[in-house]
Amino acid sequence: MRLIRDGLSRSFTGIGNFSINRRYGRKQVYREQIHKNAILSRVFRLALIGVPSVLIGCAQLPVIDTTTSRLMTVNIQTGDTAENLASKYDAKVLTFHPETGTAVIALTKERAGRLSREAYDATDPNENTIELQQSTTNAAATQTNMAGWSTWGSGWSVYGSGQSSDLNSDPNTGPNASIWSKIRLSQGLNLARRGGSGMIVAVLDTGIDLAHPAFAGRLVPGNQTWDFVGNDAIPQEVYVNNTSKGYGHGTSVAGIIAQVAPNAKIMPLRVLGSDGSGNTDSVLAAMDWAVTHGADVINLSLGTQYLSSLASQIDWATWNDKLVVCATGNTGDMNVTFPANSSKGTGYMEDLTVGVGSTDLNDKKSTFSTYGNIEMTAIGENIATPAPGNRIAKWSGTSMAAPMVAGGFALALAERWYPWSSLLTLGKIMSSTADNIDKSNDKSLKGNLGSGRLNLERFMQSALSLPK
């Protein structure tokens, strides 16, 4: 997804320039702050709003306030602190980022009810606003039918295979061999000799099966994970009943990343319940957590309507050099969900974000895949990947395409140091090195599938040739 630049002046009111010591060993970089004009244009709407709660630091555990009903993005003025904003607006501070000049505040239902109509319309909904991106043909409900590690689920049916249970050993063998061949994974790994070692990919999802053998040695330490639904340090997938359509989703997404970048670490952050839905404040807090706890790539196989609070948080994450990958949705039409939808973005580092649709093994657009204003595609059909309970299942959806791209970013980042100017180009390189698939699809889809289908060999070649 590409969060579009607003084309406005890049400075805060009254703050001006300041210096930061950016990641990857870069020297002090001086940048103007963003959205001065945007601030001025929104001031009249923000006069009545206040600020919400979770300020996440490396030593601070998050507290999620599930009673809030509306969120508002406000602009930080000279001298503002999270504490005085909370007092001034009688609200809780969810995020406070002087670097990008924005804070997100959470309003209780009672507090939101006292707003003017104009101010209320400028707020975001919070509860049950985020949903996972999955198609109707998935393995979410087959867990009771799958018997054992070597059984594969495809759609709503299962069959025994007897194939190796190790999905991560050799991309040229196993149930995904034809898929990995298509995206040139083996060739990409030949160039990415470190296999993503040292990189962390945050998976904001339904949690994962923490005990699954596929993740042995592949997860970050326990003090780097969090469950923003259960509000504890154990982001375990939870199965409630047979209506738990989201069960297994996070495990499958993380499993795909582990196959593409076998030496990268997965940071599971649970933001969605077993029903596949979650609150915006959980996602905002999880992104704060990912950034402050060392994630290099953030995978968002989830979607919603446009939310200014989430846009500002992605803006901040990319400002901190994090690559953000988003699934486009599974409606099968041109209604690309946010944040993959770039049409209403306000991003500062839009070059570091990518929206990913799904194609099949023959490079045809997946029937379920949302298309249109997207950047690229990856294969998102019948991907064999871990499922809860030490099982493996085949999943389909744009949710499965996005983590292939996230894993590809981890491969590139692990290989070398990138100066800021080169890092900024990685997102564009990922999409520009994709294989054009227009000839494989109906003419009406030309220009609506982004630049094409993921090619990890071409991506790694280009990434490694960037200026040092």
Disulfide bonds with the S-S distance in Angstrom:
none
